[in-house]
Amino acid sequence: MHRMEVDYYKKLFQTIGTILDLIEKDDMPKYLLFLENAFPYMDNYNYHKGMKGIIQELKVLLKTKSIGTDSDRALLLDFQAPLETKPEKAIKLEKDALAQIENITADNARLVSNLHANLGGLYRMNGYPDLAREHMQPFI
């Protein structure tokens, strides 16, 4: 059911909230993956309370350098951008997310592509068509 639409999203969000509150966090890579997979569902339904909860949890986890990767840290910044009310701050978050990833690899290429598309979209929505084009064109 990964990334598929579900009718029971309210129950799903309640379940995710309960997991955040009660789960024993003893397998950090799996917990991190869980959080990173739950966020897009909440974003899809504009469930800002849950999105903010996941962001707070990710911030705490990713402060520890031994937990997560540069891609995880970039994804955290990307997750924060849609919740920003100031376009300049959202753009900065996306730029910072891209800066987290020094080398594009097979493992992070899709993330880098999405970050460029998100940044390009922000530029386009805020009246910077040349910058938007720069980030939305395929890169080789």
N, C-alpha and C positions, 0 to 999 in steps of 0.2 A: 504493500500500500504506500510505499515511499513516494512522497510528493503528489499523491493522488487526492482528488477532491473527496471529502467525506461529509456525510450528512450530520454526523454526530460530533462536529467540531467543538461544540460547547462542552460536552462531556470529555472530549479529548483534552481540552485546555484545563479542565478541572483536574484530570488525572495527572497531567504534566505538573501542575502546581503542587499537587500532593507529593509527587515524586521529588520535586525540588526541596520540599520541606522535610520529608521523612526518610528518604533513601540513605543508606549508609554508603558513603562515597569512597569505596575501597578499590575501584578500578577506574582510575582517572582517564585513560584513553577512551574507554567505552562511555563514560559519563560525558566527556567532552563531545564525543560524536553524537550522543543523545541530544545534548543542548543545541549543537549546530544543526541537527536535523529538525528539532522542534521549532526553532525560530521561524523558518520560512512558512510553516503552517500558520503561525500566529500573524505573520506579516501579511499573508494572503487574505486573512479575514480582518485585518486592521485591529488586532487585539493588542493594543498598546500596553496595557497593564502587564500582560504576560511577556511581551517582548522586552519590556524594561526589567522584569524579573530575571529573564535569561541573560540579558546584558550584564546585570549586576553580578550574577553568578559567574559568568565568564571572566569578568574583570578580576574577581577574587582569585579564580583558578589560575589565570594567565599571568598574574603578578609573579608567580613562581616560575623561574626560567626552566626548571626541569619538567614542567608540565606544558605540553603543547609545542607547536612549531611556529615559525614565522607566518605560515599560512593561516594558522589558527588566530594569531594576533591580527593579521590583516582582515580576516573574516569578522572579528569582533568590531573593528573600526567600520567595516562595511555595514554591519548590522546597526550601528549607531546612527548612520547617516539618515535613514528615512524618518527617524524620530526627531531630527533637528528642525527647529522652526526657522532658523536663519540659513539661507542658501549658502552663504560664504562658509559657515561652519560645516555644513554637509559636504561641500566641495573639498574643504580641507581634510575632512575625515577620509574621503575616498582617495585623495592624493597621498595621505599618510599610509593608507592601507596598501597602495601600490608600492610605496617606498619600503615597506616591510619585506618585500620579496626581491632579493638581490638577483637571483638567477631563475629564469623560466625553465622548468623541467616538465617532463610528461606528467608528473604528479600534481603540479600546480598550474598548468597551462589553462585549464578551464576557469579556475578562480581568477587568474590574471585577466583573461578575456572578459569575464563578468565585471571585474573591477573597472576595466577600461570602458565597458558599455555603460555602467552605472555613472561613472564620472562624465562621460560624454552626454548622457541623458540629463544630468544636472546642468551642465554647461548649456545645452540646448534650451532647457526650460527657463534658464535665467538670462537668455539673450546673448550668448557667446557662441554663435554658429561656427566660427573658425576653430575654436578650441573643441567644440563638440565633434566636428568632423575629424579632427586629429585623433580623438580617442575612439571614435566609432568605426573607423575604417579598419579593415583587417590588417594586421601587422605580420611581417614575415621575419 
